[in-house]
């Protein structure tokens, strides 16, 4: 079975990378709920978080504050939401564990269902800016 996120990890599909280490990758969501919406994934394929070793679950979540700070600094967002869905009934679209970091803006409100379609140049520039804030 083909996995879009595994294809991104294998560089078979393009993505706007924010962070990478030996075990994890963070990149901009292609269909963001708001500007800066990003995903943090483990490189090892697991469909659901319950399929993972508890230590590995902890490791992926320890990256969230670091990536979120970079996003907040780059986008000047007022806050952020986290999302992590497991299974089709929970609206997990890609069957590879991932954590959503969704910047929130006082000026736009908090809507979970709307998605934007950004162009490639906008995403490239935003990814570059966020990377500069991730230390």
Secondary structure, DSSP 8 states (H G I E B T S, - for coil): ---HHHHHHTTSS---EEEE-SSEEEEE-TT-SSTT-EEEEESS--SSGGGS-HHHHHHHHHTHHHHHHHHHHHHT-SEEEEE---SGGGT--SSS-EEEEEEEBTTTB--SS------HHHHHHHHHHHHHH--
